[in-house]
Amino acid sequence: MKLVNSVIKTAALAGSILFGTTAAFAAPPSDGSTLGECYNNWISHCNQTTPGYPNSCYDEVLNHCDSVHSASLGTLSGYKIKSMQRSALTKAKRANTTLVAPTVQPVRVQN
């Protein structure tokens, strides 16, 4: 009976440690105390969870930060907000795309 209890306790402890470590990685990023910090935190989150910029994750997180920090948006100019967004997006991982040369079409000549 003691062996069964110790095995159950060990398994429960191992499970809680495993859950604790994976739950920390699955948690969403912080909204930050400023709009710029929010942009940077969420752009990093998109870099880790999506295949690359451009995709909808980046647009959604910028809108999320705007809604969370809506009180501070009134004190900033539109130019300053766009500048902060562009600055945060420079940290976005770009999608790996290969450039393909267009196929050349022959010129049609009338006879």
Jmol script that loads the backbone (N, CA, C; Angstrom):
load data "model"
ATOM      1  N   MET A   1       0.816  -1.189   0.000  1.00  0.00           N
ATOM      2  CA  MET A   1       0.000   0.000   0.000  1.00  0.00           C
ATOM      3  C   MET A   1       0.864   1.260   0.000  1.00  0.00           C
ATOM      4  N   LYS A   2       1.957   1.235   0.776  1.00  0.00           N
ATOM      5  CA  LYS A   2       2.846   2.390   0.813  1.00  0.00           C
ATOM      6  C   LYS A   2       3.468   2.643  -0.551  1.00  0.00           C
ATOM      7  N   LEU A   3       3.808   1.575  -1.268  1.00  0.00           N
ATOM      8  CA  LEU A   3       4.422   1.704  -2.587  1.00  0.00           C
ATOM      9  C   LEU A   3       3.451   2.349  -3.570  1.00  0.00           C
ATOM     10  N   VAL A   4       2.203   1.947  -3.533  1.00  0.00           N
ATOM     11  CA  VAL A   4       1.188   2.507  -4.430  1.00  0.00           C
ATOM     12  C   VAL A   4       0.987   3.995  -4.136  1.00  0.00           C
ATOM     13  N   ASN A   5       0.931   4.353  -2.853  1.00  0.00           N
ATOM     14  CA  ASN A   5       0.765   5.760  -2.480  1.00  0.00           C
ATOM     15  C   ASN A   5       1.944   6.601  -2.930  1.00  0.00           C
ATOM     16  N   SER A   6       3.157   6.087  -2.774  1.00  0.00           N
ATOM     17  CA  SER A   6       4.332   6.856  -3.174  1.00  0.00           C
ATOM     18  C   SER A   6       4.408   6.988  -4.696  1.00  0.00           C
ATOM     19  N   VAL A   7       3.987   5.948  -5.429  1.00  0.00           N
ATOM     20  CA  VAL A   7       3.964   6.032  -6.895  1.00  0.00           C
ATOM     21  C   VAL A   7       2.934   7.064  -7.341  1.00  0.00           C
ATOM     22  N   ILE A   8       1.787   7.077  -6.734  1.00  0.00           N
ATOM     23  CA  ILE A   8       0.732   8.035  -7.082  1.00  0.00           C
ATOM     24  C   ILE A   8       1.194   9.456  -6.771  1.00  0.00           C
ATOM     25  N   LYS A   9       1.816   9.663  -5.617  1.00  0.00           N
ATOM     26  CA  LYS A   9       2.297  10.994  -5.256  1.00  0.00           C
ATOM     27  C   LYS A   9       3.397  11.459  -6.201  1.00  0.00           C
ATOM     28  N   THR A  10       4.291  10.543  -6.580  1.00  0.00           N
ATOM     29  CA  THR A  10       5.367  10.890  -7.509  1.00  0.00           C
ATOM     30  C   THR A  10       4.814  11.249  -8.872  1.00  0.00           C
ATOM     31  N   ALA A  11       3.846  10.482  -9.347  1.00  0.00           N
ATOM     32  CA  ALA A  11       3.230  10.763 -10.636  1.00  0.00           C
ATOM     33  C   ALA A  11       2.487  12.098 -10.604  1.00  0.00           C
ATOM     34  N   ALA A  12       1.816  12.386  -9.510  1.00  0.00           N
ATOM     35  CA  ALA A  12       1.095  13.653  -9.394  1.00  0.00           C
ATOM     36  C   ALA A  12       2.064  14.828  -9.368  1.00  0.00           C
ATOM     37  N   LEU A  13       3.166  14.664  -8.660  1.00  0.00           N
ATOM     38  CA  LEU A  13       4.172  15.721  -8.601  1.00  0.00           C
ATOM     39  C   LEU A  13       4.797  15.951  -9.978  1.00  0.00           C
ATOM     40  N   ALA A  14       5.129  14.870 -10.662  1.00  0.00           N
ATOM     41  CA  ALA A  14       5.708  15.001 -12.006  1.00  0.00           C
ATOM     42  C   ALA A  14       4.720  15.657 -12.964  1.00  0.00           C
ATOM     43  N   GLY A  15       3.455  15.294 -12.863  1.00  0.00           N
ATOM     44  CA  GLY A  15       2.436  15.893 -13.721  1.00  0.00           C
ATOM     45  C   GLY A  15       2.260  17.369 -13.452  1.00  0.00           C
ATOM     46  N   SER A  16       2.288  17.755 -12.191  1.00  0.00           N
ATOM     47  CA  SER A  16       2.120  19.174 -11.878  1.00  0.00           C
ATOM     48  C   SER A  16       3.332  19.985 -12.319  1.00  0.00           C
ATOM     49  N   ILE A  17       4.517  19.411 -12.209  1.00  0.00           N
ATOM     50  CA  ILE A  17       5.719  20.113 -12.689  1.00  0.00           C
ATOM     51  C   ILE A  17       5.654  20.271 -14.204  1.00  0.00           C
ATOM     52  N   LEU A  18       5.268  19.205 -14.905  1.00  0.00           N
ATOM     53  CA  LEU A  18       5.149  19.271 -16.367  1.00  0.00           C
ATOM     54  C   LEU A  18       4.104  20.292 -16.782  1.00  0.00           C
ATOM     55  N   PHE A  19       2.955  20.295 -16.116  1.00  0.00           N
ATOM     56  CA  PHE A  19       1.915  21.266 -16.449  1.00  0.00           C
ATOM     57  C   PHE A  19       2.375  22.689 -16.169  1.00  0.00           C
ATOM     58  N   GLY A  20       3.072  22.885 -15.065  1.00  0.00           N
ATOM     59  CA  GLY A  20       3.548  24.224 -14.707  1.00  0.00           C
ATOM     60  C   GLY A  20       4.535  24.782 -15.714  1.00  0.00           C
ATOM     61  N   THR A  21       5.403  23.930 -16.229  1.00  0.00           N
ATOM     62  CA  THR A  21       6.389  24.420 -17.200  1.00  0.00           C
ATOM     63  C   THR A  21       5.767  24.667 -18.556  1.00  0.00           C
ATOM     64  N   THR A  22       4.824  23.833 -18.985  1.00  0.00           N
ATOM     65  CA  THR A  22       4.202  24.052 -20.291  1.00  0.00           C
ATOM     66  C   THR A  22       3.181  25.170 -20.248  1.00  0.00           C
ATOM     67  N   ALA A  23       2.516  25.372 -19.117  1.00  0.00           N
ATOM     68  CA  ALA A  23       1.527  26.448 -19.012  1.00  0.00           C
ATOM     69  C   ALA A  23       2.196  27.808 -19.108  1.00  0.00           C
ATOM     70  N   ALA A  24       3.407  27.923 -18.616  1.00  0.00           N
ATOM     71  CA  ALA A  24       4.115  29.201 -18.690  1.00  0.00           C
ATOM     72  C   ALA A  24       4.439  29.563 -20.126  1.00  0.00           C
ATOM     73  N   PHE A  25       4.744  28.567 -20.960  1.00  0.00           N
ATOM     74  CA  PHE A  25       5.054  28.833 -22.354  1.00  0.00           C
ATOM     75  C   PHE A  25       3.796  29.103 -23.172  1.00  0.00           C
ATOM     76  N   ALA A  26       2.665  28.575 -22.751  1.00  0.00           N
ATOM     77  CA  ALA A  26       1.427  28.751 -23.494  1.00  0.00           C
ATOM     78  C   ALA A  26       0.712  30.053 -23.145  1.00  0.00           C
ATOM     79  N   ALA A  27       1.145  30.719 -22.115  1.00  0.00           N
ATOM     80  CA  ALA A  27       0.484  31.946 -21.683  1.00  0.00           C
ATOM     81  C   ALA A  27       0.705  33.052 -22.711  1.00  0.00           C
ATOM     82  N   PRO A  28      -0.316  33.873 -22.956  1.00  0.00           N
ATOM     83  CA  PRO A  28      -0.143  34.980 -23.895  1.00  0.00           C
ATOM     84  C   PRO A  28       0.795  36.033 -23.323  1.00  0.00           C
ATOM     85  N   PRO A  29       1.384  36.832 -24.189  1.00  0.00           N
ATOM     86  CA  PRO A  29       2.310  37.850 -23.695  1.00  0.00           C
ATOM     87  C   PRO A  29       1.593  38.963 -22.938  1.00  0.00           C
ATOM     88  N   SER A  30       2.374  39.734 -22.243  1.00  0.00           N
ATOM     89  CA  SER A  30       1.851  40.847 -21.464  1.00  0.00           C
ATOM     90  C   SER A  30       1.417  41.979 -22.391  1.00  0.00           C
ATOM     91  N   ASP A  31       0.391  42.719 -21.976  1.00  0.00           N
ATOM     92  CA  ASP A  31      -0.041  43.884 -22.736  1.00  0.00           C
ATOM     93  C   ASP A  31       0.863  45.077 -22.478  1.00  0.00           C
ATOM     94  N   GLY A  32       1.750  44.974 -21.519  1.00  0.00           N
ATOM     95  CA  GLY A  32       2.713  46.032 -21.251  1.00  0.00           C
ATOM     96  C   GLY A  32       2.070  47.252 -20.613  1.00  0.00           C
ATOM     97  N   SER A  33       2.927  48.135 -20.152  1.00  0.00           N
ATOM     98  CA  SER A  33       2.427  49.349 -19.518  1.00  0.00           C
ATOM     99  C   SER A  33       2.301  50.503 -20.514  1.00  0.00           C
ATOM    100  N   THR A  34       2.911  50.362 -21.687  1.00  0.00           N
ATOM    101  CA  THR A  34       2.803  51.388 -22.727  1.00  0.00           C
ATOM    102  C   THR A  34       2.383  50.739 -24.039  1.00  0.00           C
ATOM    103  N   LEU A  35       1.952  51.557 -24.955  1.00  0.00           N
ATOM    104  CA  LEU A  35       1.522  51.063 -26.256  1.00  0.00           C
ATOM    105  C   LEU A  35       2.689  50.420 -27.010  1.00  0.00           C
ATOM    106  N   GLY A  36       3.850  51.046 -26.982  1.00  0.00           N
ATOM    107  CA  GLY A  36       5.014  50.496 -27.673  1.00  0.00           C
ATOM    108  C   GLY A  36       5.449  49.164 -27.104  1.00  0.00           C
ATOM    109  N   GLU A  37       5.393  49.031 -25.789  1.00  0.00           N
ATOM    110  CA  GLU A  37       5.749  47.764 -25.138  1.00  0.00           C
ATOM    111  C   GLU A  37       4.764  46.674 -25.531  1.00  0.00           C
ATOM    112  N   CYS A  38       3.489  47.026 -25.604  1.00  0.00           N
ATOM    113  CA  CYS A  38       2.461  46.076 -26.023  1.00  0.00           C
ATOM    114  C   CYS A  38       2.725  45.601 -27.448  1.00  0.00           C
ATOM    115  N   TYR A  39       3.004  46.533 -28.355  1.00  0.00           N
ATOM    116  CA  TYR A  39       3.319  46.161 -29.736  1.00  0.00           C
ATOM    117  C   TYR A  39       4.488  45.180 -29.784  1.00  0.00           C
ATOM    118  N   ASN A  40       5.569  45.501 -29.087  1.00  0.00           N
ATOM    119  CA  ASN A  40       6.763  44.657 -29.122  1.00  0.00           C
ATOM    120  C   ASN A  40       6.508  43.268 -28.545  1.00  0.00           C
ATOM    121  N   ASN A  41       5.780  43.191 -27.427  1.00  0.00           N
ATOM    122  CA  ASN A  41       5.485  41.894 -26.817  1.00  0.00           C
ATOM    123  C   ASN A  41       4.661  41.014 -27.742  1.00  0.00           C
ATOM    124  N   TRP A  42       3.635  41.595 -28.346  1.00  0.00           N
ATOM    125  CA  TRP A  42       2.751  40.795 -29.189  1.00  0.00           C
ATOM    126  C   TRP A  42       3.380  40.473 -30.548  1.00  0.00           C
ATOM    127  N   ILE A  43       4.215  41.336 -31.082  1.00  0.00           N
ATOM    128  CA  ILE A  43       4.920  41.026 -32.332  1.00  0.00           C
ATOM    129  C   ILE A  43       5.856  39.838 -32.094  1.00  0.00           C
ATOM    130  N   SER A  44       6.525  39.813 -30.946  1.00  0.00           N
ATOM    131  CA  SER A  44       7.374  38.668 -30.600  1.00  0.00           C
ATOM    132  C   SER A  44       6.549  37.391 -30.498  1.00  0.00           C
ATOM    133  N   HIS A  45       5.340  37.515 -29.962  1.00  0.00           N
ATOM    134  CA  HIS A  45       4.438  36.361 -29.864  1.00  0.00           C
ATOM    135  C   HIS A  45       4.083  35.843 -31.265  1.00  0.00           C
ATOM    136  N   CYS A  46       3.779  36.735 -32.178  1.00  0.00           N
ATOM    137  CA  CYS A  46       3.458  36.317 -33.550  1.00  0.00           C
ATOM    138  C   CYS A  46       4.665  35.664 -34.216  1.00  0.00           C
ATOM    139  N   ASN A  47       5.861  36.191 -33.941  1.00  0.00           N
ATOM    140  CA  ASN A  47       7.074  35.597 -34.512  1.00  0.00           C
ATOM    141  C   ASN A  47       7.233  34.142 -34.083  1.00  0.00           C
ATOM    142  N   GLN A  48       6.837  33.843 -32.852  1.00  0.00           N
ATOM    143  CA  GLN A  48       7.002  32.493 -32.319  1.00  0.00           C
ATOM    144  C   GLN A  48       5.888  31.552 -32.740  1.00  0.00           C
ATOM    145  N   THR A  49       4.708  32.073 -33.046  1.00  0.00           N
ATOM    146  CA  THR A  49       3.556  31.197 -33.269  1.00  0.00           C
ATOM    147  C   THR A  49       3.067  31.130 -34.707  1.00  0.00           C
ATOM    148  N   THR A  50       3.521  32.007 -35.574  1.00  0.00           N
ATOM    149  CA  THR A  50       3.032  32.009 -36.950  1.00  0.00           C
ATOM    150  C   THR A  50       4.197  31.878 -37.926  1.00  0.00           C
ATOM    151  N   PRO A  51       3.907  31.488 -39.172  1.00  0.00           N
ATOM    152  CA  PRO A  51       4.984  31.217 -40.123  1.00  0.00           C
ATOM    153  C   PRO A  51       5.777  32.428 -40.588  1.00  0.00           C
ATOM    154  N   GLY A  52       5.248  33.612 -40.534  1.00  0.00           N
ATOM    155  CA  GLY A  52       6.016  34.784 -40.938  1.00  0.00           C
ATOM    156  C   GLY A  52       5.134  35.924 -41.395  1.00  0.00           C
ATOM    157  N   TYR A  53       5.730  37.111 -41.383  1.00  0.00           N
ATOM    158  CA  TYR A  53       5.018  38.333 -41.783  1.00  0.00           C
ATOM    159  C   TYR A  53       5.013  38.405 -43.296  1.00  0.00           C
ATOM    160  N   PRO A  54       4.016  38.794 -43.944  1.00  0.00           N
ATOM    161  CA  PRO A  54       2.726  39.300 -43.465  1.00  0.00           C
ATOM    162  C   PRO A  54       1.714  38.175 -43.274  1.00  0.00           C
ATOM    163  N   ASN A  55       0.965  38.243 -42.206  1.00  0.00           N
ATOM    164  CA  ASN A  55      -0.204  37.398 -41.982  1.00  0.00           C
ATOM    165  C   ASN A  55      -1.126  38.121 -40.998  1.00  0.00           C
ATOM    166  N   SER A  56      -2.273  37.544 -40.760  1.00  0.00           N
ATOM    167  CA  SER A  56      -3.296  38.237 -39.970  1.00  0.00           C
ATOM    168  C   SER A  56      -2.906  38.412 -38.504  1.00  0.00           C
ATOM    169  N   CYS A  57      -2.000  37.579 -37.998  1.00  0.00           N
ATOM    170  CA  CYS A  57      -1.609  37.686 -36.582  1.00  0.00           C
ATOM    171  C   CYS A  57      -1.085  39.081 -36.272  1.00  0.00           C
ATOM    172  N   TYR A  58      -0.257  39.614 -37.137  1.00  0.00           N
ATOM    173  CA  TYR A  58       0.373  40.913 -36.869  1.00  0.00           C
ATOM    174  C   TYR A  58      -0.655  42.047 -36.873  1.00  0.00           C
ATOM    175  N   ASP A  59      -1.598  42.016 -37.812  1.00  0.00           N
ATOM    176  CA  ASP A  59      -2.640  43.038 -37.832  1.00  0.00           C
ATOM    177  C   ASP A  59      -3.539  42.936 -36.599  1.00  0.00           C
ATOM    178  N   GLU A  60      -3.860  41.695 -36.217  1.00  0.00           N
ATOM    179  CA  GLU A  60      -4.744  41.490 -35.068  1.00  0.00           C
ATOM    180  C   GLU A  60      -4.105  41.984 -33.770  1.00  0.00           C
ATOM    181  N   VAL A  61      -2.805  41.722 -33.595  1.00  0.00           N
ATOM    182  CA  VAL A  61      -2.174  42.142 -32.342  1.00  0.00           C
ATOM    183  C   VAL A  61      -2.002  43.653 -32.276  1.00  0.00           C
ATOM    184  N   LEU A  62      -1.775  44.305 -33.408  1.00  0.00           N
ATOM    185  CA  LEU A  62      -1.701  45.770 -33.393  1.00  0.00           C
ATOM    186  C   LEU A  62      -3.058  46.351 -32.993  1.00  0.00           C
ATOM    187  N   ASN A  63      -4.132  45.779 -33.545  1.00  0.00           N
ATOM    188  CA  ASN A  63      -5.476  46.238 -33.175  1.00  0.00           C
ATOM    189  C   ASN A  63      -5.771  45.933 -31.703  1.00  0.00           C
ATOM    190  N   HIS A  64      -5.312  44.781 -31.221  1.00  0.00           N
ATOM    191  CA  HIS A  64      -5.508  44.414 -29.818  1.00  0.00           C
ATOM    192  C   HIS A  64      -4.836  45.445 -28.904  1.00  0.00           C
ATOM    193  N   CYS A  65      -3.599  45.779 -29.217  1.00  0.00           N
ATOM    194  CA  CYS A  65      -2.873  46.754 -28.391  1.00  0.00           C
ATOM    195  C   CYS A  65      -3.545  48.122 -28.441  1.00  0.00           C
ATOM    196  N   ASP A  66      -4.050  48.496 -29.625  1.00  0.00           N
ATOM    197  CA  ASP A  66      -4.759  49.772 -29.728  1.00  0.00           C
ATOM    198  C   ASP A  66      -5.990  49.782 -28.829  1.00  0.00           C
ATOM    199  N   SER A  67      -6.707  48.644 -28.765  1.00  0.00           N
ATOM    200  CA  SER A  67      -7.911  48.610 -27.937  1.00  0.00           C
ATOM    201  C   SER A  67      -7.559  48.569 -26.449  1.00  0.00           C
ATOM    202  N   VAL A  68      -6.488  47.875 -26.079  1.00  0.00           N
ATOM    203  CA  VAL A  68      -6.092  47.794 -24.672  1.00  0.00           C
ATOM    204  C   VAL A  68      -5.603  49.150 -24.170  1.00  0.00           C
ATOM    205  N   HIS A  69      -4.850  49.846 -24.999  1.00  0.00           N
ATOM    206  CA  HIS A  69      -4.276  51.138 -24.597  1.00  0.00           C
ATOM    207  C   HIS A  69      -5.029  52.305 -25.261  1.00  0.00           C
ATOM    208  N   SER A  70      -6.332  52.164 -25.378  1.00  0.00           N
ATOM    209  CA  SER A  70      -7.125  53.191 -26.052  1.00  0.00           C
ATOM    210  C   SER A  70      -7.067  54.538 -25.331  1.00  0.00           C
ATOM    211  N   ALA A  71      -6.874  54.526 -24.035  1.00  0.00           N
ATOM    212  CA  ALA A  71      -6.800  55.791 -23.289  1.00  0.00           C
ATOM    213  C   ALA A  71      -5.575  56.606 -23.704  1.00  0.00           C
ATOM    214  N   SER A  72      -4.474  55.924 -23.975  1.00  0.00           N
ATOM    215  CA  SER A  72      -3.256  56.648 -24.353  1.00  0.00           C
ATOM    216  C   SER A  72      -3.270  57.056 -25.827  1.00  0.00           C
ATOM    217  N   LEU A  73      -4.158  56.451 -26.621  1.00  0.00           N
ATOM    218  CA  LEU A  73      -4.228  56.825 -28.040  1.00  0.00           C
ATOM    219  C   LEU A  73      -4.674  58.271 -28.220  1.00  0.00           C
ATOM    220  N   GLY A  74      -5.491  58.759 -27.309  1.00  0.00           N
ATOM    221  CA  GLY A  74      -5.979  60.132 -27.407  1.00  0.00           C
ATOM    222  C   GLY A  74      -4.890  61.168 -27.196  1.00  0.00           C
ATOM    223  N   THR A  75      -3.832  60.792 -26.502  1.00  0.00           N
ATOM    224  CA  THR A  75      -2.755  61.745 -26.232  1.00  0.00           C
ATOM    225  C   THR A  75      -1.657  61.712 -27.292  1.00  0.00           C
ATOM    226  N   LEU A  76      -1.705  60.708 -28.180  1.00  0.00           N
ATOM    227  CA  LEU A  76      -0.679  60.571 -29.217  1.00  0.00           C
ATOM    228  C   LEU A  76      -1.231  60.992 -30.569  1.00  0.00           C
ATOM    229  N   SER A  77      -0.362  61.541 -31.399  1.00  0.00           N
ATOM    230  CA  SER A  77      -0.795  61.907 -32.747  1.00  0.00           C
ATOM    231  C   SER A  77      -0.861  60.646 -33.609  1.00  0.00           C
ATOM    232  N   GLY A  78      -1.616  60.720 -34.673  1.00  0.00           N
ATOM    233  CA  GLY A  78      -1.724  59.602 -35.605  1.00  0.00           C
ATOM    234  C   GLY A  78      -0.377  59.224 -36.196  1.00  0.00           C
ATOM    235  N   TYR A  79       0.445  60.233 -36.452  1.00  0.00           N
ATOM    236  CA  TYR A  79       1.782  59.991 -36.988  1.00  0.00           C
ATOM    237  C   TYR A  79       2.629  59.204 -35.995  1.00  0.00           C
ATOM    238  N   LYS A  80       2.544  59.548 -34.718  1.00  0.00           N
ATOM    239  CA  LYS A  80       3.325  58.873 -33.686  1.00  0.00           C
ATOM    240  C   LYS A  80       2.886  57.418 -33.545  1.00  0.00           C
ATOM    241  N   ILE A  81       1.585  57.164 -33.610  1.00  0.00           N
ATOM    242  CA  ILE A  81       1.064  55.797 -33.503  1.00  0.00           C
ATOM    243  C   ILE A  81       1.535  54.956 -34.678  1.00  0.00           C
ATOM    244  N   LYS A  82       1.424  55.489 -35.893  1.00  0.00           N
ATOM    245  CA  LYS A  82       1.890  54.752 -37.078  1.00  0.00           C
ATOM    246  C   LYS A  82       3.390  54.505 -37.005  1.00  0.00           C
ATOM    247  N   SER A  83       4.136  55.460 -36.490  1.00  0.00           N
ATOM    248  CA  SER A  83       5.576  55.302 -36.337  1.00  0.00           C
ATOM    249  C   SER A  83       5.897  54.180 -35.357  1.00  0.00           C
ATOM    250  N   MET A  84       5.145  54.100 -34.260  1.00  0.00           N
ATOM    251  CA  MET A  84       5.351  53.038 -33.281  1.00  0.00           C
ATOM    252  C   MET A  84       5.012  51.678 -33.885  1.00  0.00           C
ATOM    253  N   GLN A  85       3.953  51.609 -34.692  1.00  0.00           N
ATOM    254  CA  GLN A  85       3.578  50.348 -35.336  1.00  0.00           C
ATOM    255  C   GLN A  85       4.659  49.908 -36.321  1.00  0.00           C
ATOM    256  N   ARG A  86       5.152  50.848 -37.140  1.00  0.00           N
ATOM    257  CA  ARG A  86       6.204  50.507 -38.105  1.00  0.00           C
ATOM    258  C   ARG A  86       7.467  50.050 -37.392  1.00  0.00           C
ATOM    259  N   SER A  87       7.795  50.701 -36.304  1.00  0.00           N
ATOM    260  CA  SER A  87       8.974  50.325 -35.532  1.00  0.00           C
ATOM    261  C   SER A  87       8.837  48.910 -34.979  1.00  0.00           C
ATOM    262  N   ALA A  88       7.667  48.571 -34.466  1.00  0.00           N
ATOM    263  CA  ALA A  88       7.439  47.225 -33.935  1.00  0.00           C
ATOM    264  C   ALA A  88       7.465  46.187 -35.059  1.00  0.00           C
ATOM    265  N   LEU A  89       6.906  46.540 -36.215  1.00  0.00           N
ATOM    266  CA  LEU A  89       6.866  45.586 -37.329  1.00  0.00           C
ATOM    267  C   LEU A  89       8.235  45.337 -37.944  1.00  0.00           C
ATOM    268  N   THR A  90       9.218  46.198 -37.675  1.00  0.00           N
ATOM    269  CA  THR A  90      10.564  45.910 -38.172  1.00  0.00           C
ATOM    270  C   THR A  90      11.148  44.698 -37.463  1.00  0.00           C
ATOM    271  N   LYS A  91      10.591  44.328 -36.316  1.00  0.00           N
ATOM    272  CA  LYS A  91      11.047  43.149 -35.585  1.00  0.00           C
ATOM    273  C   LYS A  91      10.328  41.883 -36.032  1.00  0.00           C
ATOM    274  N   ALA A  92       9.360  42.008 -36.929  1.00  0.00           N
ATOM    275  CA  ALA A  92       8.597  40.854 -37.404  1.00  0.00           C
ATOM    276  C   ALA A  92       9.472  39.984 -38.305  1.00  0.00           C
ATOM    277  N   LYS A  93       9.346  38.678 -38.117  1.00  0.00           N
ATOM    278  CA  LYS A  93      10.071  37.740 -38.972  1.00  0.00           C
ATOM    279  C   LYS A  93       9.353  37.673 -40.312  1.00  0.00           C
ATOM    280  N   ARG A  94      10.084  37.910 -41.349  1.00  0.00           N
ATOM    281  CA  ARG A  94       9.500  37.876 -42.690  1.00  0.00           C
ATOM    282  C   ARG A  94       9.310  36.435 -43.152  1.00  0.00           C
ATOM    283  N   ALA A  95       8.285  36.229 -43.963  1.00  0.00           N
ATOM    284  CA  ALA A  95       8.062  34.911 -44.550  1.00  0.00           C
ATOM    285  C   ALA A  95       9.147  34.659 -45.589  1.00  0.00           C
ATOM    286  N   ASN A  96       9.636  33.448 -45.631  1.00  0.00           N
ATOM    287  CA  ASN A  96      10.644  33.096 -46.624  1.00  0.00           C
ATOM    288  C   ASN A  96       9.947  32.846 -47.957  1.00  0.00           C
ATOM    289  N   THR A  97      10.112  33.778 -48.853  1.00  0.00           N
ATOM    290  CA  THR A  97       9.514  33.634 -50.172  1.00  0.00           C
ATOM    291  C   THR A  97      10.619  33.633 -51.207  1.00  0.00           C
ATOM    292  N   THR A  98      10.415  32.839 -52.217  1.00  0.00           N
ATOM    293  CA  THR A  98      11.386  32.810 -53.304  1.00  0.00           C
ATOM    294  C   THR A  98      10.813  33.585 -54.469  1.00  0.00           C
ATOM    295  N   LEU A  99      11.646  34.369 -55.073  1.00  0.00           N
ATOM    296  CA  LEU A  99      11.211  35.148 -56.222  1.00  0.00           C
ATOM    297  C   LEU A  99      11.260  34.275 -57.462  1.00  0.00           C
ATOM    298  N   VAL A 100      10.198  34.341 -58.214  1.00  0.00           N
ATOM    299  CA  VAL A 100      10.108  33.559 -59.437  1.00  0.00           C
ATOM    300  C   VAL A 100      10.018  34.540 -60.592  1.00  0.00           C
ATOM    301  N   ALA A 101      10.879  34.329 -61.579  1.00  0.00           N
ATOM    302  CA  ALA A 101      10.864  35.205 -62.748  1.00  0.00           C
ATOM    303  C   ALA A 101       9.608  34.910 -63.570  1.00  0.00           C
ATOM    304  N   PRO A 102       8.991  35.936 -64.095  1.00  0.00           N
ATOM    305  CA  PRO A 102       7.792  35.699 -64.900  1.00  0.00           C
ATOM    306  C   PRO A 102       8.171  34.993 -66.201  1.00  0.00           C
ATOM    307  N   THR A 103       7.253  34.184 -66.697  1.00  0.00           N
ATOM    308  CA  THR A 103       7.509  33.498 -67.963  1.00  0.00           C
ATOM    309  C   THR A 103       7.299  34.485 -69.104  1.00  0.00           C
ATOM    310  N   VAL A 104       8.168  34.405 -70.078  1.00  0.00           N
ATOM    311  CA  VAL A 104       8.109  35.311 -71.216  1.00  0.00           C
ATOM    312  C   VAL A 104       7.129  34.742 -72.233  1.00  0.00           C
ATOM    313  N   GLN A 105       6.197  35.585 -72.621  1.00  0.00           N
ATOM    314  CA  GLN A 105       5.205  35.175 -73.619  1.00  0.00           C
ATOM    315  C   GLN A 105       5.654  35.690 -74.981  1.00  0.00           C
ATOM    316  N   PRO A 106       5.528  34.852 -76.010  1.00  0.00           N
ATOM    317  CA  PRO A 106       5.921  35.318 -77.343  1.00  0.00           C
ATOM    318  C   PRO A 106       4.986  36.435 -77.832  1.00  0.00           C
ATOM    319  N   VAL A 107       5.543  37.314 -78.627  1.00  0.00           N
ATOM    320  CA  VAL A 107       4.763  38.417 -79.182  1.00  0.00           C
ATOM    321  C   VAL A 107       4.002  37.890 -80.387  1.00  0.00           C
ATOM    322  N   ARG A 108       2.725  38.189 -80.406  1.00  0.00           N
ATOM    323  CA  ARG A 108       1.914  37.732 -81.550  1.00  0.00           C
ATOM    324  C   ARG A 108       2.039  38.732 -82.683  1.00  0.00           C
ATOM    325  N   VAL A 109       2.301  38.215 -83.834  1.00  0.00           N
ATOM    326  CA  VAL A 109       2.411  39.061 -85.018  1.00  0.00           C
ATOM    327  C   VAL A 109       1.348  38.616 -86.002  1.00  0.00           C
ATOM    328  N   GLN A 110       0.611  39.578 -86.490  1.00  0.00           N
ATOM    329  CA  GLN A 110      -0.422  39.236 -87.471  1.00  0.00           C
ATOM    330  C   GLN A 110       0.217  39.008 -88.826  1.00  0.00           C
ATOM    331  N   ASN A 111      -0.325  38.042 -89.560  1.00  0.00           N
ATOM    332  CA  ASN A 111       0.213  37.744 -90.913  1.00  0.00           C
ATOM    333  C   ASN A 111      -0.534  38.522 -91.941  1.00  0.00           C
TER     334      ASN A 111
END
end "model"
wireframe off; spacefill off
backbone 0.3
color backbone group
